Amino acid sequence: MMQVLQTPRFSKQLKKLKRNQKEALDKAVKAVVENPLIGIQKQGDLHYLRVYKFTMLRQQALLAYSYDDEKIIVTLPGVGSHENFYRDMKRF
């Protein structure tokens, strides 16, 4: 059984989303849970993250997550548009 953990930052971002945006995000999270290797592994400062690109309201959105194979845990640190996404992830 896969365990999905949300960071406090992710929870705050989730509260700001509208219902139809949350539905798109739910589909993206389900896709990540079904296949944790679906996202692109980042390099450099963000080497511990994977990013899954999906469409939310006809715009590309990014879902950052880390995946621990031994414990089968998906941690969700953030979601957002491409603008300043990686800069914000580095701060996290």
C-alpha positions in Angstrom: 0.0 0.0 0.0 1.4 3.4 -1.1 1.4 6.1 1.5 1.0 9.8 0.3 2.2 12.5 2.6 1.5 16.2 2.2 3.8 18.9 3.4 2.3 21.9 5.2 3.3 24.0 2.2 1.4 21.7 -0.2 -1.7 21.8 2.1 -1.7 25.6 1.9 -1.4 25.6 -1.9 -4.2 23.0 -2.0 -6.6 25.3 0.0 -6.1 28.1 -2.6 -7.2 25.9 -5.5 -10.7 25.9 -7.0 -12.7 22.7 -7.2 -12.0 22.0 -10.9 -8.3 22.6 -10.2 -8.4 20.1 -7.3 -9.9 17.5 -9.6 -7.0 17.9 -12.1 -4.6 17.7 -9.2 -6.3 14.6 -7.9 -5.8 12.9 -11.3 -2.2 13.9 -11.3 -1.6 12.5 -7.8 -3.3 9.2 -8.7 -1.1 8.9 -11.8 2.0 9.4 -9.6 0.7 6.9 -7.0 0.1 4.3 -9.8 3.5 4.8 -11.3 5.9 6.8 -9.0 8.6 6.8 -11.8 6.4 8.8 -14.2 7.9 12.1 -13.2 11.2 13.5 -14.4 14.1 13.2 -12.0 15.7 16.6 -11.3 19.4 17.2 -11.1 21.6 19.4 -9.1 20.1 21.2 -6.1 16.8 19.4 -6.6 18.2 15.9 -7.2 15.8 14.5 -4.5 12.7 15.6 -6.5 10.7 14.3 -9.3 8.4 16.6 -11.3 5.2 15.4 -13.1 3.8 17.8 -15.7 0.0 17.9 -16.1 -2.7 20.2 -17.4 -4.8 22.2 -15.0 -7.4 24.6 -16.6 -5.7 24.5 -20.0 -2.3 25.5 -18.4 0.6 23.3 -17.7 1.1 22.7 -14.0 4.0 20.9 -12.2 3.6 18.5 -9.3 6.8 18.0 -7.3 7.2 14.9 -5.3 9.8 12.7 -3.8 9.6 8.9 -3.8 11.2 6.5 -1.3 11.2 3.0 -2.8 12.1 1.2 0.4 9.1 2.6 2.4 6.9 3.3 -0.6 6.1 6.8 0.4 5.3 9.7 -1.9 5.8 13.1 -0.3 4.2 16.1 -2.0 6.1 19.3 -1.4 4.5 21.5 -4.0 2.3 22.2 -7.1 2.2 25.2 -9.3 2.8 26.8 -12.7 6.2 26.8 -14.2 6.8 30.4 -13.3 9.3 30.5 -10.3 8.4 26.9 -9.5 12.0 25.6 -9.3 13.2 28.7 -7.4 10.5 28.1 -4.8 11.3 24.4 -4.6 15.0 25.3 -3.8 13.8 27.5 -0.9 11.8 24.6 0.4 
